């Protein structure tokens, strides 16, 4: 339940999370100094955000994909609360 997690994790603590502009996370991190020939840098990066911010972004993506007016309203209310 998202409400339970939101209450438990709150909006203060920042968590390390991974984000990707193409919504694809099947990448690996290279260790060591050498880069193999033809290496492509992954399009994703790591940032810190609160659970509330993460939830807001996740619901906004779902609302857009599903064209769900209820989710749009929920995301709007979350933005106003923050």
N, C-alpha and C positions, 0 to 999 in steps of 0.2 A: 504494500500500500504506500503510495507516494506521500500521503499526509503523515503517516507514521514516521517514515524516513526523514521527512523534512523537519518534523518536530524533534527527532532524535539527533540529527546532524546539524540543524540550524543554518543560519546565514553568516555566522562569524568565522568559523574555522574554514581555512582554505585547504583544498585537496588537490593533489597533482592529478591532472587529467590530460588525456590526449585528444587533439582535435584534428580534423582533416577537412579540407575544402571539398573533397570528392566523396566523403563518407565511406572511405575505404581504409581499413586498418591492417591490411595484410603485409606489413613491412617489418623489417628487422633492423636492429641497431648494430652497427659495426663496432667491434672492440679492437683496440690496438691502434697503431699509427698508420698502417698501410691501407690504401683504398684499392680495391681490385679494378682492373681495366674495365671501362664501360659502366662503372657504378653510377647509379642514378639516385640522387638525394630524395628520400621519401617526402611526399607533399605534406605529411602531418608533422605536428610539433607538440610539445608539452607545455601546458600553462597551469597556473593555480587559480581555482575558482571555488566558490562556496557551493554547497549542494543546491541551494535555492537558485543560484544563477545557472547551474548546470541543468536543473529541472526546467527552468524557464526556456532555455535554449532548445532542449530536447522536445518540449511540448510545442514550441513554435515551429520546429521542423515537421513534427507530426501534423500539426494543424495545416501547414502549407501543403504537405503531400496529400492529405485526406480531404482538404477543403472543408474542414469541420468548424462550423461557426462557434460551437460550444468551446472547443479548444482555443480558438482565437480569443474568445471572451476571457477564458481562464488566464491565458498568457497576459492579456491586457491588465487584468486585475493584479497579477503578480508583479508586473512592471510598476504599477502605481504604488504597491505596497513597499517596494524596494526603494 
